[in-house]
Amino acid sequence: MSVKKEPSGRRSVQVEVEVPGTPEQVWQAIATGPGISSWFMPCQVDGRVGGSIACDFGSGMVSGAKITVWEPPHRLVAEDSTWLQGGPPVATEWIVEARGGGKCVVRVVHSLYASTDQWDDQIESTETGWPSFFHVLRYYLQHHAGERSATAHAVAFTTGTPEEAWNRLAGALGLADARAGQRLRVQPPGTAALAGSIEQLERSPQGVGLRAWLAEPAPGAALIGAYNCMGMLMVSLQLYYYGERAEAAARDQARWQEWLGATFPAPQPA
């Protein structure tokens, strides 16, 4: 789907996913700090008009959006003036619609106003960015809704292409021949082993990513990949843990970050 362009200058991109749960259950997952943190990024939400949504993407990258519409459990809009460096504010609208069979559709619309297509690529990239996280959202709501959760995120930046970065990352983790359906077991030095099953290995215009469901060190999900992100090449491991063992499993975050930083040393200025 391309960017929708309107005569008013509004440009928008829409992504949606069907998930299990009531509107109230889904709202808790997409509009509260603990809920968003359980499937996306560590996040804090001040849920009210005039409040804010702040998500921590690691390496000092924290987004900040002001809530302009707050209509639980069906709709919120937040405007971020920092997303596009030197660009217009981006409004993000979240809509929850009830469907039959105990399911809901979650729809996300990113929009901005501009007279040129200068920013189209950046908002259009959300079409390939959201689906991986939406798989985790669906998994969380299906199997772990309401449970305690904790996350471990590690991020590094490198040079080259996403495919080159993925090959390096996969080789270091013993995932060079990874494919859907395989058992997963990886254990960098100093970390607890990740064990589970590989759900998908996917290539997109933005990069390469692997999604797995975890059994150890706690039930959960893993997103591992290399992507072009806002003009940078980012390598990331995003581990989501649920249940009684979640907090203990997430204590490895610093070790994962140390390992990833050693595997991908920061590029040196020319």
C-alpha positions as CSV (number, residue, x, y, z in Angstrom):
1,M,0.0,0.0,0.0
2,S,1.4,3.4,-1.0
3,V,1.0,6.7,0.9
4,K,-2.5,8.0,0.7
5,K,-2.4,11.6,-0.5
6,E,-5.3,14.1,0.0
7,P,-5.9,17.5,-1.6
8,S,-5.5,19.1,1.9
9,G,-1.8,18.0,2.0
10,R,-2.5,15.2,4.4
11,R,-0.4,12.1,3.7
12,S,-1.1,8.8,5.6
13,V,-0.3,5.2,5.8
14,Q,-2.6,2.6,7.5
15,V,-1.7,-0.8,9.0
16,E,-4.1,-3.2,10.8
17,V,-4.2,-6.6,12.5
18,E,-6.9,-8.8,13.9
19,V,-6.2,-10.0,17.5
20,P,-8.1,-12.0,20.2
21,G,-9.7,-10.2,23.1
22,T,-12.4,-7.7,24.0
23,P,-11.9,-4.0,23.2
24,E,-11.1,-3.4,26.9
25,Q,-8.4,-6.2,26.9
26,V,-6.9,-4.9,23.6
27,W,-7.0,-1.3,24.9
28,Q,-4.9,-2.4,27.9
29,A,-2.4,-3.9,25.5
30,I,-2.1,-0.9,23.1
31,A,-2.8,2.1,25.3
32,T,-1.0,1.5,28.7
33,G,2.7,1.5,29.5
34,P,2.9,-2.1,30.8
35,G,0.7,-3.2,27.8
36,I,2.8,-1.6,25.1
37,S,6.0,-2.7,26.8
38,S,4.9,-6.4,26.6
39,W,5.0,-6.5,22.8
40,F,6.7,-3.4,21.5
41,M,9.2,-1.2,23.3
42,P,9.6,-0.1,26.9
43,C,7.0,2.6,27.2
44,Q,5.3,5.0,29.6
45,V,1.8,6.4,29.0
46,D,0.1,9.3,30.7
47,G,-3.4,8.3,29.5
48,R,-5.4,11.5,29.0
49,V,-5.7,14.4,26.6
50,G,-2.6,16.4,27.0
51,G,-0.8,13.4,28.4
52,S,2.1,11.7,26.7
53,I,3.4,8.4,25.2
54,A,7.2,7.9,25.5
55,C,8.8,4.8,24.1
56,D,12.5,3.9,24.6
57,F,14.1,2.4,21.5
58,G,17.5,2.0,23.1
59,S,20.8,3.8,22.6
60,G,19.3,7.0,23.9
61,M,16.5,7.1,21.3
62,V,13.3,8.0,23.1
63,S,10.2,9.1,21.3
64,G,7.8,11.5,22.8
65,A,4.2,12.1,21.6
66,K,1.5,14.3,23.0
67,I,-2.0,12.7,23.3
68,T,-4.6,14.8,21.5
69,V,-7.5,12.3,21.5
70,W,-8.2,9.8,24.3
71,E,-11.4,7.7,23.9
72,P,-11.0,4.4,25.7
73,P,-11.4,1.6,24.7
74,H,-11.6,2.5,21.1
75,R,-9.5,5.4,19.9
76,L,-6.5,7.6,20.7
77,V,-4.3,10.0,18.7
78,A,-0.8,11.2,19.6
79,E,1.3,13.7,17.8
80,D,5.1,13.4,17.7
81,S,7.1,16.4,16.7
82,T,10.5,14.6,17.0
83,W,10.0,11.6,14.7
84,L,11.1,13.3,11.5
85,Q,14.2,15.4,12.0
86,G,13.5,18.8,10.4
87,G,10.1,17.5,9.2
88,P,6.5,18.1,10.1
89,P,4.8,16.5,13.2
90,V,3.5,12.9,12.7
91,A,0.1,12.0,14.1
92,T,-0.5,8.4,15.1
93,E,-4.1,7.2,15.5
94,W,-4.9,3.9,17.2
95,I,-8.4,2.4,16.6
96,V,-9.8,-0.7,18.2
97,E,-12.9,-2.2,16.6
98,A,-14.8,-5.2,18.0
99,R,-15.4,-8.1,15.7
100,G,-17.3,-11.3,16.1
101,G,-15.9,-14.4,17.8
102,G,-14.1,-12.5,20.6
103,K,-11.7,-10.7,18.3
104,C,-10.9,-7.1,17.5
105,V,-9.2,-5.2,14.7
106,V,-6.4,-2.8,15.7
107,R,-5.8,-0.2,13.1
108,V,-2.9,2.3,13.2
109,V,-2.8,5.3,10.9
110,H,0.3,7.5,10.6
111,S,-0.3,10.9,9.0
112,L,1.4,14.2,8.4
113,Y,0.8,17.4,6.3
114,A,3.3,18.2,3.6
115,S,3.4,19.7,0.2
116,T,6.1,17.4,-1.2
117,D,6.9,13.6,-1.0
118,Q,10.1,14.2,1.0
119,W,8.9,12.3,4.0
120,D,6.8,9.6,2.3
121,D,9.4,6.9,2.5
122,Q,9.7,7.2,6.3
123,I,6.1,6.9,7.0
124,E,5.6,4.2,4.4
125,S,8.3,2.1,6.1
126,T,5.9,1.6,9.0
127,E,4.0,-0.8,6.7
128,T,6.8,-3.3,7.0
129,G,7.8,-2.3,10.5
130,W,4.6,-2.9,12.4
131,P,3.7,-6.5,11.3
132,S,6.5,-8.2,13.3
133,F,5.4,-6.4,16.4
134,F,1.8,-7.2,15.7
135,H,2.6,-10.9,15.6
136,V,4.0,-10.5,19.2
137,L,0.9,-8.5,20.2
138,R,-1.4,-11.3,18.9
139,Y,0.7,-14.0,20.6
140,Y,0.6,-12.0,23.9
141,L,-3.1,-11.5,23.8
142,Q,-3.7,-15.2,22.8
143,H,-1.5,-16.8,25.4
144,H,-0.4,-14.4,28.1
145,A,-2.9,-11.5,28.4
146,G,-2.8,-10.1,31.9
147,E,0.3,-11.9,32.9
148,R,3.4,-10.3,34.3
149,S,5.9,-9.3,31.6
150,A,9.4,-8.1,31.2
151,T,11.6,-7.3,28.3
152,A,15.3,-7.3,27.3
153,H,16.3,-5.2,24.4
154,A,19.7,-4.7,22.8
155,V,20.6,-2.4,19.9
156,A,23.8,-1.7,17.9
157,F,24.5,0.2,14.8
158,T,26.8,-0.7,12.0
159,T,27.7,-0.1,8.3
160,G,27.1,-2.0,5.1
161,T,23.8,-3.6,4.0
162,P,21.1,-5.3,6.1
163,E,21.9,-8.6,4.5
164,E,25.6,-8.3,5.5
165,A,24.6,-7.3,9.0
166,W,22.2,-10.2,9.3
167,N,24.8,-12.7,8.1
168,R,27.2,-11.5,10.7
169,L,24.6,-11.6,13.5
170,A,23.2,-14.9,12.5
171,G,26.7,-16.4,12.2
172,A,27.5,-15.2,15.7
173,L,24.3,-16.7,17.1
174,G,24.6,-20.0,15.2
175,L,21.6,-19.1,13.1
176,A,23.2,-19.0,9.7
177,D,20.9,-21.8,8.4
178,A,17.8,-20.7,10.3
179,R,14.4,-21.4,8.8
180,A,10.8,-21.6,10.0
181,G,10.0,-24.7,12.0
182,Q,13.5,-25.2,13.4
183,R,14.2,-25.5,17.1
184,L,16.0,-22.5,18.4
185,R,18.8,-22.5,20.9
186,V,21.3,-19.7,21.3
187,Q,23.5,-18.7,24.2
188,P,26.1,-16.0,23.9
189,P,28.7,-16.1,26.8
190,G,27.2,-14.9,30.1
191,T,23.6,-15.2,29.1
192,A,20.9,-17.7,29.8
193,A,20.1,-19.9,26.8
194,L,17.2,-18.9,24.5
195,A,15.3,-22.0,23.6
196,G,12.1,-22.3,21.6
197,S,11.0,-22.6,18.0
198,I,11.5,-20.4,14.9
199,E,8.2,-19.1,13.6
200,Q,9.5,-17.1,10.6
201,L,12.6,-15.7,8.9
202,E,11.5,-12.8,6.7
203,R,13.2,-10.4,4.3
204,S,11.8,-7.0,3.5
205,P,12.9,-3.8,1.8
206,Q,14.0,-2.6,5.3
207,G,16.0,-5.7,6.3
208,V,16.0,-9.2,7.6
209,G,14.2,-10.4,10.7
210,L,13.6,-13.6,12.6
211,R,10.7,-14.3,14.9
212,A,10.6,-17.1,17.5
213,W,8.4,-18.2,20.3
214,L,10.4,-19.0,23.5
215,A,10.1,-21.6,26.2
216,E,13.3,-20.7,28.0
217,P,14.5,-18.8,30.0
218,A,10.8,-17.9,30.2
219,P,7.8,-18.2,27.9
220,G,7.8,-15.4,25.4
221,A,8.8,-14.1,22.0
222,A,12.0,-13.0,20.3
223,L,12.5,-10.6,17.4
224,I,16.1,-10.7,16.1
225,G,17.2,-8.7,13.0
226,A,19.1,-6.1,11.0
227,Y,17.2,-3.2,9.5
228,N,17.5,0.2,7.9
229,C,16.0,2.6,10.3
230,M,15.8,6.4,9.9
231,G,18.9,6.4,7.7
232,M,20.9,4.1,10.0
233,L,21.6,0.4,9.9
234,M,20.4,-1.1,13.2
235,V,20.9,-4.6,14.6
236,S,18.5,-5.5,17.4
237,L,17.4,-8.3,19.7
238,Q,14.0,-7.8,21.3
239,L,13.1,-10.4,23.9
240,Y,9.7,-10.5,25.5
241,Y,9.1,-12.7,28.6
242,Y,5.8,-13.5,30.3
243,G,4.8,-15.2,33.6
244,E,6.5,-15.8,36.9
245,R,10.0,-16.2,35.4
246,A,9.8,-13.0,33.3
247,E,11.7,-10.6,35.5
248,A,14.5,-13.0,36.2
249,A,14.9,-13.7,32.5
250,A,15.1,-10.0,31.6
251,R,18.0,-9.5,33.9
252,D,20.3,-10.6,31.1
253,Q,19.6,-7.4,29.2
254,A,22.9,-5.8,30.1
255,R,24.8,-8.9,29.0
256,W,22.9,-9.1,25.7
257,Q,23.8,-5.4,25.1
258,E,27.4,-6.0,25.9
259,W,27.6,-9.0,23.6
260,L,25.8,-7.2,20.7
261,G,28.1,-4.1,21.1
262,A,31.2,-6.3,21.0
263,T,29.9,-8.1,17.9
264,F,29.1,-4.8,16.2
265,P,31.6,-2.2,17.4
266,A,30.4,1.4,16.9
267,P,31.5,2.7,13.5
268,Q,34.4,5.1,13.7
269,P,34.3,8.5,12.1
270,A,36.2,8.8,8.8
